[in-house]
Amino acid sequence: CFLSITILDRLANPARVAVPRVFLQRVILKNLSDRQILKKFQLSREAILSLYQRIRQDLEPLSGRGHSIPGLVKLLAVLYHFAKHSFQADSGEEVGISQASFSRCLTQVVRALTSRAKEFIHFPTDRASWRKVKLDFFQVKGFPKVLGAIDCTHVALRRPTNHEELYRNRKQFHSLNVQVVCDADQRIMSVRPGNPGSFHDSRIWQESSLATLLDEGQMPDGDKGYACQPWLLTPLRNPQTPAEVQYNSAHCATRNVIERTFGVLKYRFLCLDKSGGYLLYSPLKAADIVLACCILHNVALMHRAPVIRIGNIAPEEDMYPLAEDVDPCDRGPVVRVNLIATHFHVRNVPLSNIITIHILCHVVLMSPLFIAYMF
């Protein structure tokens, strides 16, 4: 009979037997506690939902198929991946999607974030904003005219297939050298994520668009990795007078904000820290991931999401020799001298305190951190 023939046909041709697809259980945000959400995704519930509303049009599936991946699930998968730096298969399984689906979601979410970078990361351009930033920095240690703190940090990469030596840094691992400018509240105002690891920090700054925007009235202040210029003031190598010691001390205290910014950024998103392994992507895609994480960092600050510490990050390392205080017109050191003379005075400070400040400041300045400031 027909039924018998059908059964025999299926037995003879097992490849033709339809196997039902197995769908993993998708994560549901409302089923997680606030603590679980922070621990898994390093953003608060409020921050995640707010961000999702801003990018949902780029994430929602176009089809109405029953098992299409919702946009929120895509976002959660990528947040988990950035926070834990787990393998793609593990990140996908955490939210109930396959590795192949996660790979597509990663591209989609990163593109949705980076295409809106200017909405989340921008340097102040009006004088009212400048005044606020300057005031916030001045309240740290009395350093005037600071418009931002600048530094570079290395994000480890797997060995690139092209221009491999360009990405090998002085510590002999491949990396991106990422330049970040932040304000006194650790908000990232500018980021250049795609620089090869072999590039010196000062070169990256000189080639940045921000460098061209600053004149003597709006200048940056950097550490010994930079040459002293009118718009990039560095600490003194060997301060001699109490005023010079006070200048260096204020410089050290003010610059600490960028150290904390990198610490928070890498604690929050372990994929950026070498202790979590290397980014297993091309330099171009890795740069997009770095930019996406910087955007998410600002989103977290906007919603006051606390950092859930999940391990110890690798310490920042000094990659390059100290830059010389050389300016084509020798204006940088002159501006620094004038600043010390007009803004830094030591009155009734015991000599023992000055010596202590000098020693502490010297230790910090020689620490493996590369800092600069925007005035």
ZAMARGU-4260 file (C-alpha; in steps of 0.2 Angstrom, whole numbers, plus 5000, padded with zeros to 4 digits):
<rodrens>
0) 5000/5000/5000 | 5005/5018/4999 | 5009/5020/5017 | 5021/5005/5017 | 5030/5012/5002
5) 5032/5029/5010 | 5039/5020/5026 | 5051/5010/5016 | 5056/5025/5005 | 5061/5035/5021
10) 5071/5020/5028 | 5080/5019/5012 | 5083/5038/5011 | 5086/5043/5029 | 5093/5060/5023
15) 5076/5065/5017 | 5069/5063/5035 | 5065/5081/5041 | 5073/5085/5058 | 5064/5098/5068
20) 5075/5113/5073 | 5079/5115/5091 | 5078/5133/5097 | 5087/5139/5113 | 5077/5147/5126
25) 5080/5166/5124 | 5084/5177/5139 | 5070/5188/5145 | 5076/5204/5154 | 5061/5205/5166
30) 5066/5188/5173 | 5083/5194/5179 | 5086/5204/5195 | 5094/5221/5194 | 5110/5213/5202
35) 5110/5199/5189 | 5108/5212/5175 | 5123/5222/5181 | 5134/5207/5183 | 5130/5199/5166
40) 5129/5215/5155 | 5138/5229/5165 | 5124/5241/5162 | 5109/5244/5172 | 5091/5239/5167
45) 5087/5257/5164 | 5103/5260/5153 | 5100/5245/5143 | 5081/5249/5139 | 5085/5267/5135
50) 5099/5262/5123 | 5088/5249/5115 | 5075/5262/5111 | 5088/5273/5103 | 5095/5259/5091
55) 5080/5247/5090 | 5076/5252/5072 | 5093/5245/5067 | 5091/5229/5077 | 5073/5223/5075
60) 5071/5208/5062 | 5063/5213/5046 | 5053/5197/5045 | 5038/5192/5056 | 5045/5174/5058
65) 5041/5166/5075 | 5059/5163/5079 | 5067/5179/5073 | 5079/5186/5085 | 5072/5201/5094
70) 5082/5217/5094 | 5084/5217/5113 | 5091/5199/5113 | 5104/5205/5100 | 5109/5219/5111
75) 5110/5208/5127 | 5121/5195/5118 | 5134/5208/5113 | 5134/5217/5130 | 5138/5200/5138
80) 5151/5197/5125 | 5160/5214/5129 | 5158/5212/5147 | 5164/5194/5149 | 5175/5192/5133
85) 5168/5175/5131 | 5169/5164/5115 | 5155/5168/5103 | 5146/5152/5106 | 5146/5155/5124
90) 5139/5173/5122 | 5126/5166/5111 | 5121/5152/5122 | 5119/5164/5137 | 5105/5173/5128
95) 5098/5158/5118 | 5105/5160/5101 | 5118/5150/5090 | 5136/5155/5087 | 5132/5159/5069
100) 5117/5170/5074 | 5128/5179/5087 | 5141/5183/5074 | 5128/5192/5064 | 5121/5201/5079
105) 5138/5207/5084 | 5141/5215/5067 | 5123/5222/5068 | 5124/5230/5085 | 5142/5237/5083
110) 5136/5245/5067 | 5121/5252/5076 | 5131/5260/5090 | 5146/5266/5079 | 5134/5275/5067
115) 5128/5285/5081 | 5145/5289/5089 | 5143/5308/5088 | 5127/5307/5098 | 5136/5299/5113
120) 5154/5305/5111 | 5158/5323/5107 | 5170/5337/5112 | 5162/5353/5119 | 5162/5367/5106
125) 5153/5381/5115 | 5160/5392/5128 | 5147/5388/5141 | 5152/5369/5140 | 5170/5374/5140
130) 5168/5384/5156 | 5159/5370/5165 | 5173/5357/5160 | 5186/5369/5166 | 5178/5372/5182
135) 5176/5354/5185 | 5194/5351/5182 | 5199/5366/5192 | 5190/5359/5207 | 5201/5344/5207
140) 5217/5352/5212 | 5217/5370/5206 | 5224/5367/5188 | 5217/5381/5177 | 5209/5380/5159
145) 5209/5361/5158 | 5197/5356/5144 | 5200/5337/5146 | 5213/5323/5150 | 5221/5314/5136
150) 5230/5297/5136 | 5232/5282/5126 | 5230/5264/5131 | 5234/5248/5121 | 5220/5235/5117
155) 5228/5218/5112 | 5224/5210/5095 | 5227/5193/5088 | 5241/5194/5075 | 5234/5203/5059
160) 5235/5195/5042 | 5241/5212/5034 | 5254/5224/5040 | 5258/5213/5055 | 5273/5223/5061
165) 5264/5239/5061 | 5253/5233/5075 | 5267/5226/5085 | 5270/5237/5100 | 5286/5239/5110
170) 5281/5225/5122 | 5280/5214/5107 | 5262/5210/5106 | 5250/5216/5093 | 5238/5230/5098
175) 5228/5245/5094 | 5234/5261/5103 | 5218/5270/5108 | 5218/5288/5111 | 5205/5295/5123
180) 5200/5312/5130 | 5189/5313/5145 | 5182/5326/5156 | 5183/5327/5175 | 5168/5315/5177
185) 5176/5302/5166 | 5165/5305/5152 | 5174/5301/5135 | 5173/5316/5124 | 5185/5310/5110
190) 5192/5293/5105 | 5203/5288/5091 | 5203/5269/5092 | 5211/5263/5076 | 5229/5267/5078
195) 5242/5253/5076 | 5251/5248/5091 | 5268/5254/5085 | 5262/5272/5084 | 5269/5284/5097
200) 5256/5292/5108 | 5262/5310/5103 | 5261/5305/5085 | 5243/5300/5087 | 5239/5317/5096
205) 5248/5327/5082 | 5238/5319/5069 | 5221/5321/5078 | 5208/5333/5073 | 5207/5340/5091
210) 5225/5346/5090 | 5221/5358/5076 | 5206/5366/5086 | 5217/5372/5101 | 5226/5388/5102
215) 5235/5396/5117 | 5219/5400/5125 | 5212/5382/5124 | 5227/5371/5127 | 5230/5353/5133
220) 5242/5348/5146 | 5252/5332/5145 | 5264/5321/5154 | 5282/5317/5149 | 5277/5307/5134
225) 5273/5323/5125 | 5284/5337/5120 | 5279/5353/5129 | 5269/5364/5117 | 5258/5380/5120
230) 5242/5369/5120 | 5250/5353/5128 | 5258/5357/5144 | 5268/5343/5152 | 5275/5341/5170
235) 5293/5347/5174 | 5306/5334/5174 | 5315/5341/5189 | 5305/5354/5198 | 5316/5365/5208
240) 5305/5379/5217 | 5290/5376/5228 | 5279/5383/5214 | 5286/5371/5202 | 5283/5357/5214
245) 5265/5363/5217 | 5262/5364/5198 | 5268/5346/5196 | 5257/5340/5211 | 5242/5348/5203
250) 5246/5341/5186 | 5248/5323/5194 | 5231/5324/5204 | 5222/5331/5189 | 5228/5318/5177
255) 5222/5304/5188 | 5205/5305/5180 | 5211/5297/5164 | 5219/5283/5173 | 5202/5280/5182
260) 5193/5281/5166 | 5204/5267/5158 | 5202/5257/5174 | 5183/5258/5173 | 5182/5255/5155
265) 5192/5239/5156 | 5184/5233/5172 | 5167/5236/5163 | 5172/5228/5147 | 5184/5214/5149
270) 5186/5212/5130 | 5197/5228/5130 | 5209/5221/5143 | 5223/5210/5140 | 5219/5199/5155
275) 5203/5194/5146 | 5213/5188/5131 | 5216/5196/5114 | 5202/5203/5102 | 5200/5189/5089
280) 5195/5201/5075 | 5203/5211/5062 | 5211/5228/5067 | 5196/5237/5058 | 5183/5227/5067
285) 5192/5228/5083 | 5193/5247/5082 | 5174/5247/5079 | 5172/5236/5095 | 5183/5248/5105
290) 5172/5263/5099 | 5156/5254/5104 | 5163/5250/5121 | 5167/5269/5123 | 5150/5273/5118
295) 5143/5261/5131 | 5154/5268/5144 | 5146/5285/5142 | 5129/5277/5142 | 5133/5269/5159
300) 5139/5285/5166 | 5123/5294/5160 | 5113/5281/5170 | 5125/5280/5184 | 5127/5262/5182
305) 5140/5255/5195 | 5154/5244/5189 | 5153/5226/5195 | 5171/5221/5197 | 5174/5203/5190
310) 5193/5202/5190 | 5209/5211/5190 | 5214/5220/5174 | 5232/5221/5168 | 5241/5236/5173
315) 5245/5250/5160 | 5263/5249/5154 | 5274/5263/5148 | 5277/5259/5130 | 5288/5273/5124
320) 5303/5284/5129 | 5299/5301/5136 | 5297/5315/5123 | 5309/5330/5123 | 5302/5347/5127
325) 5304/5354/5110 | 5293/5366/5101 | 5296/5374/5084 | 5295/5391/5092 | 5300/5386/5110
330) 5283/5393/5115 | 5277/5378/5125 | 5290/5379/5140 | 5287/5398/5140 | 5268/5396/5142
335) 5272/5383/5156 | 5283/5395/5165 | 5270/5409/5164 | 5257/5397/5170 | 5267/5392/5185
340) 5271/5411/5189 | 5253/5416/5188 | 5243/5402/5195 | 5254/5392/5207 | 5261/5399/5223
345) 5266/5391/5239 | 5262/5401/5254 | 5266/5395/5272 | 5269/5377/5267 | 5282/5368/5278
350) 5297/5362/5269 | 5294/5344/5274 | 5277/5345/5265 | 5285/5352/5249 | 5298/5338/5249
355) 5284/5325/5252 | 5273/5332/5238 | 5289/5332/5227 | 5293/5313/5230 | 5275/5308/5228
360) 5273/5317/5212 | 5289/5311/5205 | 5283/5293/5208 | 5267/5296/5199 | 5275/5305/5184
365) 5287/5290/5182 | 5273/5277/5183 | 5268/5268/5167 | 5254/5279/5162 | 5254/5291/5148
370) 5243/5307/5152 | 5239/5323/5144 | 5227/5337/5147 | 5216/5349/5136 | 5215/5367/5142
</rodrens>
